[in-house]
């Protein structure tokens, strides 16, 4: 008989040390161990939107949003401690985490329970993940407090998670959220156990919740931790009321990182301003090829080569790079990190022309600059015959003709330039710590703002490249 934690994806399987914990009330505690657990049986769930997937560097888990702060955009996710041994990068919200409609939230930091030992059957296999991008509509499910906890054998919970629907399913697991009603078989002060019934948890459900209903309201009573005897044996969850004091302290803490880092990551997460631009680039092969090309560069000559190879990807990529300082509203919190960001998404040379276009045609310039063909048409002055068919560029040209005669011709006839180099932004030590993730915020405060071509190469586009972590997985699933 083996003990299996519930992490998904074969690349995430880790060897676990022999477990020696003594557990009261006869709860399962096995020594031979590996990482697994998803929902077998049950039904697909489309209602519990606070139950989310957690994408790691090397795996995938489940978690529950237990608190949000729309004012700062921070959300707190309760999951299993073994789900953060490989750094979590994204919280993904949706019935199907591979769907185009799924919302991505960038992870800010994470903390395991201090009594978690790393053993598969540790009594405190619990963690809090903080992510960015919450708004007033982001759902939550609170966790059970000690005074509310009357769990006992025979009581019913609803287990949820993303994972295999059959024990024999190949890796990676399916991507849809499932739920199943289970009767508790045993409890201890720190654990809840469920024998296999019409179904049970299996590989992919680690960190997912056991929901307990009191007076018509659902609470997280347990967090999926490990299984004994495979997916048709006994599953064990951590009892959150035993760690409520710790959890209360963690959800009261501000996340690591500066206001700039949080603002940038929020801008690229959830339903916020820059998420659409990032998704548009991620779904555009020219844009992703350009980003991948530039991120391999060490100098400006290499970057210029990438622009020549993928001209239709340049505008959408720079739109993502500039977004947190423009539409994302991070100028005030990022300060010098936003220095050099074009006011309207493209730097027009010539003071008089630039002043007129930025004051009279800013909306048109920004729309054309983020369009692949539109950006190239601005740069070349509309020389390509395709520019006559590009709606975004034609709207800009019409606006310039009617309102900015001072520009004296097309913006590309020596009166427009590529985005200027951005000044290096101050490094945020917290953002580069082991408990912070990449994505729209980058590894420093200026990552998302000063991402125009710079003298140091392609560092400014790194936020987008990291965002492609999830996109790449989605493409593999669709292939």
C-alpha positions in Angstrom: 0.0 0.0 0.0 1.3 3.4 -0.9 0.7 7.0 0.3 0.2 9.5 -2.5 0.1 13.3 -2.3 -2.2 14.8 -4.8 -0.1 16.8 -7.2 -0.8 16.6 -11.0 1.5 16.1 -14.0 4.1 13.4 -14.2 6.9 16.0 -14.3 5.7 17.1 -10.9 6.1 13.8 -9.2 8.7 14.0 -6.5 10.3 11.4 -4.3 9.1 11.8 -0.7 10.9 10.8 2.4 9.7 8.0 4.6 6.9 9.2 6.9 7.3 8.5 10.6 4.5 10.7 12.0 2.3 9.1 14.7 -1.4 9.9 14.1 -4.1 9.4 16.6 -7.5 7.7 15.9 -6.0 5.2 13.5 -5.7 7.6 10.6 -3.6 6.3 7.7 0.1 7.0 7.9 2.2 5.2 5.3 5.9 5.2 4.6 6.2 4.4 0.9 5.1 7.6 -0.8 4.7 9.6 -4.0 2.7 12.6 -5.0 -0.9 12.3 -6.3 -4.8 12.8 -6.0 -7.9 14.0 -8.3 -11.7 13.4 -8.4 -12.9 9.9 -9.5 -16.7 9.8 -10.1 -18.7 12.8 -9.1 -19.6 15.4 -11.6 -18.1 18.4 -13.5 -18.4 21.5 -11.4 -19.3 24.9 -12.9 -20.4 26.8 -9.8 -17.5 26.9 -7.3 -15.5 29.6 -9.0 -13.5 30.3 -5.9 -11.9 26.8 -6.4 -9.0 27.4 -8.7 -6.0 25.6 -10.4 -2.5 26.5 -9.3 0.1 26.3 -12.1 3.6 25.5 -10.7 7.0 25.4 -12.4 6.6 21.7 -12.6 3.0 20.6 -11.9 -0.5 21.7 -11.1 -2.6 21.7 -8.0 -5.9 23.0 -6.7 -6.7 25.7 -4.2 -9.5 27.9 -2.9 -9.6 31.7 -2.9 -10.4 32.4 0.8 -10.0 36.2 0.8 -9.6 39.2 -1.6 -8.7 42.8 -1.3 -10.1 44.6 -4.4 -8.4 47.9 -3.3 -4.9 46.4 -3.7 -5.9 43.6 -6.1 -4.5 40.9 -3.8 -6.2 37.5 -3.4 -5.3 34.8 -0.9 -5.5 31.1 -1.9 -5.5 28.2 0.6 -3.8 25.1 -0.7 -1.4 22.3 0.3 2.1 22.9 1.4 3.5 20.2 -0.9 1.9 22.3 -3.8 4.4 25.1 -3.2 7.6 22.9 -3.1 7.7 23.7 -6.8 7.1 27.4 -7.1 3.6 28.4 -8.0 3.4 30.9 -10.9 -0.3 31.4 -11.7 -3.7 30.9 -10.1 -6.2 30.0 -12.8 -9.9 30.5 -12.3 -12.5 28.7 -14.4 -14.4 25.4 -14.7 -11.7 24.4 -17.3 -8.3 25.9 -16.7 -7.3 25.3 -20.3 -10.3 27.3 -21.7 -9.7 30.7 -23.4 -12.1 32.2 -20.9 -10.1 31.1 -17.8 -8.7 34.0 -15.8 -5.0 34.0 -14.8 -3.7 35.7 -11.6 0.0 36.1 -11.2 1.5 34.8 -7.9 3.1 37.3 -5.6 4.4 35.0 -2.9 3.5 32.0 -0.8 4.0 30.6 2.7 3.8 27.0 4.1 2.6 26.2 7.6 5.7 26.3 9.9 4.9 22.8 11.2 4.9 21.2 7.8 7.7 18.7 7.8 7.9 17.7 4.1 6.8 14.2 4.9 3.9 13.0 2.8 1.6 12.5 5.8 2.6 15.7 7.7 -0.2 16.9 9.8 0.1 20.5 8.6 0.2 20.1 4.8 -1.2 23.6 4.3 0.0 26.8 2.5 -1.3 30.2 1.6 -0.6 31.6 -1.9 -1.0 35.3 -2.5 -1.7 36.5 -6.1 -2.5 39.7 -7.9 -5.5 40.8 -9.9 -8.6 40.4 -7.7 -11.5 42.8 -8.2 -14.9 43.2 -6.5 -16.3 40.3 -8.5 -13.6 37.7 -7.5 -15.3 35.0 -5.5 -14.2 33.6 -2.1 -15.1 30.7 0.2 -14.1 31.2 3.8 -12.4 28.5 5.9 -13.9 26.9 8.9 -13.0 28.4 12.3 -12.5 26.2 15.4 -15.8 27.4 17.0 -17.7 26.2 13.8 -16.0 22.9 13.4 -18.2 20.0 14.5 -16.8 17.5 12.0 -17.3 13.8 12.8 -17.4 10.5 11.2 -20.5 10.2 9.0 -20.8 13.9 8.2 -20.8 14.9 4.5 -18.5 17.2 2.7 -18.1 18.2 -1.0 -14.6 17.5 -2.4 -13.5 19.5 -5.4 -10.4 19.5 -7.6 -8.8 19.3 -11.1 -7.4 15.9 -11.9 -7.9 12.5 -13.3 -11.4 11.1 -13.8 -10.1 7.5 -13.8 -7.1 6.1 -12.0 -5.7 4.8 -15.3 -5.9 8.1 -17.1 -2.6 9.2 -18.7 -0.7 12.3 -17.8 -1.3 15.2 -17.9 -4.7 15.0 -16.1 -7.9 16.5 -17.6 -8.3 20.2 -17.1 -11.9 20.5 -15.8 -13.0 21.0 -12.2 -15.0 18.2 -10.6 -16.8 17.7 -7.3 -18.0 14.7 -5.4 -20.0 14.3 -2.1 -18.2 12.1 0.4 -18.9 10.9 3.9 -16.2 11.3 6.5 -14.8 8.0 7.7 -12.4 9.2 10.4 -11.2 12.4 12.0 -8.4 13.5 14.3 -7.4 16.9 15.6 -5.5 17.7 12.4 -6.8 15.4 9.7 -10.0 14.2 8.0 -10.1 10.8 6.2 -12.5 9.5 3.5 -12.7 5.9 2.3 -13.4 5.4 -1.4 -17.2 5.4 -2.0 -18.9 6.0 -5.3 -15.7 7.8 -6.1 -13.0 9.8 -4.4 -10.0 12.1 -4.9 -7.1 11.3 -7.2 -4.1 12.7 -9.0 -4.5 16.5 -9.6 -6.6 17.4 -6.6 -3.8 18.3 -4.1 -4.7 21.4 -2.3 -8.4 21.3 -3.2 -11.1 21.9 -0.6 -13.4 19.7 1.4 -16.5 22.0 1.6 -18.7 21.8 4.7 -22.1 23.4 4.8 -23.4 25.2 7.9 -26.8 27.0 7.7 -26.7 27.0 4.0 -23.2 28.5 3.7 -20.1 26.6 2.5 -16.8 26.6 4.3 -13.4 25.0 3.6 -13.1 22.4 6.2 -10.1 20.4 4.8 -7.4 20.6 2.2 -6.6 17.5 0.1 -3.2 16.2 1.2 -2.5 12.5 0.4 -4.0 9.2 -0.4 -3.4 5.6 0.8 -3.9 2.7 -1.6 -4.1 4.8 -4.8 -7.1 6.6 -6.1 -9.5 3.9 -4.9 -8.3 3.8 -1.3 -8.4 6.3 1.5 -7.9 10.0 1.0 -6.7 12.3 3.8 -7.1 16.1 4.1 -5.6 18.6 6.5 -8.1 19.9 9.0 -8.0 23.7 8.6 -9.5 24.5 12.0 -6.4 23.1 13.6 -4.4 25.8 11.8 -6.9 28.6 11.9 -4.6 30.9 14.0 -1.8 30.5 11.4 -4.2 31.1 8.5 -5.7 34.2 10.1 -2.2 35.6 10.5 -1.3 34.8 6.9 -4.4 36.4 5.3 -3.8 39.5 7.4 -0.3 40.0 5.9 0.5 42.1 3.0 2.3 40.3 0.2 6.0 40.6 -0.5 7.1 43.1 -3.1 6.7 46.8 -3.7 3.5 48.7 -4.7 4.9 48.8 -8.2 5.3 45.0 -8.4 1.8 44.4 -7.1 0.4 47.0 -9.5 2.1 45.6 -12.5 1.1 42.0 -11.7 -2.4 43.1 -11.0 -2.6 44.9 -14.4 -1.8 41.6 -16.2 -4.1 39.4 -14.1 -7.7 38.6 -13.9 -10.0 40.9 -15.8 -7.7 43.9 -15.5 -6.5 46.3 -18.2 -3.4 44.6 -19.6 -4.7 41.0 -19.5 -6.4 41.3 -22.9 -3.2 42.7 -24.5 -1.2 39.9 -23.1 -3.7 37.3 -24.2 -3.8 38.8 -27.7 0.0 38.5 -28.0 0.0 35.0 -26.6 -2.5 34.0 -29.3 -0.5 35.7 -32.1 2.3 33.5 -33.5 4.2 36.6 -34.8 4.1 38.2 -31.4 5.2 35.0 -29.5 8.0 34.4 -32.0 9.2 37.9 -31.7 9.2 37.8 -27.9 11.0 34.4 -27.9 13.5 35.8 -30.4 14.2 39.0 -28.4 14.5 37.2 -25.1 17.4 35.3 -26.5 19.2 38.6 -27.5 22.1 40.2 -25.7 22.4 43.4 -27.8 20.4 45.9 -29.9 21.7 44.4 -33.2 20.0 41.1 -32.3 16.8 42.9 -31.4 16.8 44.7 -34.7 17.2 41.3 -36.4 14.2 40.0 -34.5 12.1 43.0 -35.6 13.1 42.3 -39.2 12.1 38.6 -38.9 8.8 39.2 -37.2 7.6 42.7 -38.0 4.0 42.0 -37.3 4.7 40.9 -33.8 6.5 44.0 -32.7 3.5 46.3 -32.0 1.5 43.7 -30.0 4.6 42.9 -28.0 5.5 46.5 -27.1 1.8 47.1 -26.3 2.1 44.5 -23.6 5.4 45.9 -22.4 4.0 49.4 -22.0 0.6 48.5 -20.7 1.1 48.6 -17.0 2.4 52.1 -17.2 -0.4 53.2 -19.5 -3.7 51.4 -19.2 -2.5 49.6 -16.1 -2.2 52.9 -14.1 1.1 52.0 -12.5 3.0 55.3 -13.3 2.4 56.7 -9.8 3.6 53.6 -8.0 6.5 52.7 -10.4 7.9 56.2 -10.8 11.2 56.0 -12.7 10.3 52.5 -13.8 7.9 54.1 -16.3 10.4 56.6 -17.6 10.5 56.6 -21.4 7.1 55.0 -21.9 5.5 56.6 -24.9 2.4 58.6 -23.9 0.3 56.9 -26.6 2.2 53.7 -27.1 4.5 55.0 -29.8 7.1 57.8 -29.7 6.6 60.3 -32.5 9.7 62.4 -33.2 9.5 66.1 -33.7 8.1 68.1 -30.8 5.3 69.9 -32.6 4.1 66.8 -34.4 4.3 64.7 -31.3 2.4 67.2 -29.2 -0.4 67.4 -31.7 -0.7 63.7 -32.2 -0.6 62.9 -28.5 -3.3 65.6 -27.7 -5.6 65.0 -30.7 -5.0 61.5 -32.0 -3.8 59.5 -29.0 -6.5 56.9 -29.1 -5.9 56.3 -32.8 -2.1 56.1 -32.3 -2.4 53.7 -29.5 -4.8 51.4 -31.4 -2.5 51.4 -34.5 0.6 50.9 -32.4 -0.7 47.7 -30.7 -1.9 46.3 -34.1 0.8 44.2 -35.8 0.3 45.6 -39.3 -0.6 49.1 -37.9 2.7 49.4 -36.0 4.7 48.4 -39.1 2.7 50.9 -41.2 3.5 53.7 -38.8 7.2 52.8 -38.8 7.4 52.6 -42.6 5.0 55.5 -43.4 2.4 53.3 -45.0 4.7 52.1 -47.7 3.4 48.5 -47.7 0.2 48.2 -49.9 -1.4 46.3 -47.1 -1.5 49.5 -45.0 -4.3 50.8 -47.2 -6.4 47.9 -45.9 -5.4 48.3 -42.2 -8.3 49.9 -40.4 -6.3 51.0 -37.4 -3.6 52.7 -39.4 -6.1 54.4 -41.7 -8.0 55.9 -38.7 -4.7 57.2 -37.4 -3.8 58.6 -40.8 -7.2 60.3 -41.2 -6.9 61.8 -37.7 -3.4 63.1 -38.4 -4.5 64.6 -41.8 -7.5 66.5 -40.3 -6.0 67.6 -37.0 -2.2 67.6 -37.3 -1.1 69.3 -40.5 2.1 70.3 -38.5 3.3 66.7 -39.0 3.8 67.4 -42.8 3.2 64.0 -44.2 3.0 60.5 -43.0 4.3 59.7 -39.5 6.8 57.3 -41.0 8.6 59.9 -43.3 11.3 60.7 -40.8 8.8 61.9 -38.3 8.3 58.7 -36.3 10.7 56.5 -34.4 10.7 53.1 -32.8 10.1 53.2 -29.0 13.0 54.7 -27.2 15.2 52.9 -24.8 13.7 52.7 -21.3 15.7 53.7 -18.3 16.6 50.7 -16.1 14.2 50.6 -13.3 15.2 50.2 -9.6 15.5 46.6 -8.6 12.9 45.3 -6.2 14.7 42.7 -4.0 11.4 41.1 -3.0 10.4 40.6 -6.5 13.4 38.4 -7.2 13.1 36.3 -4.1 12.3 32.6 -4.3 8.7 33.2 -3.3 7.8 35.6 -6.1 6.8 34.6 -9.6 7.3 36.0 -13.0 4.7 37.3 -15.4 3.5 40.7 -16.3 5.3 42.3 -13.3 8.8 40.9 -14.2 11.7 40.5 -11.8 12.0 44.2 -11.0 9.7 47.2 -10.5 10.3 48.4 -14.0 9.8 45.1 -15.8 6.4 45.8 -17.3 7.0 49.5 -17.9 10.4 50.1 -19.4 10.2 47.2 -21.8 10.9 49.1 -24.9 14.3 48.3 -26.6 17.0 48.9 -24.1 20.7 48.9 -24.0 20.7 45.7 -21.9 18.9 43.6 -24.5 15.5 42.1 -24.0 15.0 42.1 -20.3 11.9 44.4 -20.7 10.0 41.7 -22.6 10.6 39.0 -20.0 7.2 39.6 -18.4 5.5 38.5 -21.6 7.8 35.6 -22.1 7.0 34.3 -18.6 3.3 34.7 -19.3 3.7 32.3 -22.1 4.4 29.5 -19.5 0.7 28.9 -19.3 0.0 29.5 -22.9 2.6 26.9 -23.9 0.8 24.3 -21.7 -2.5 25.2 -23.2 -1.1 24.7 -26.7 0.2 21.3 -25.8 -3.2 20.4 -24.5 -4.8 21.5 -27.7 -2.3 19.8 -30.0 
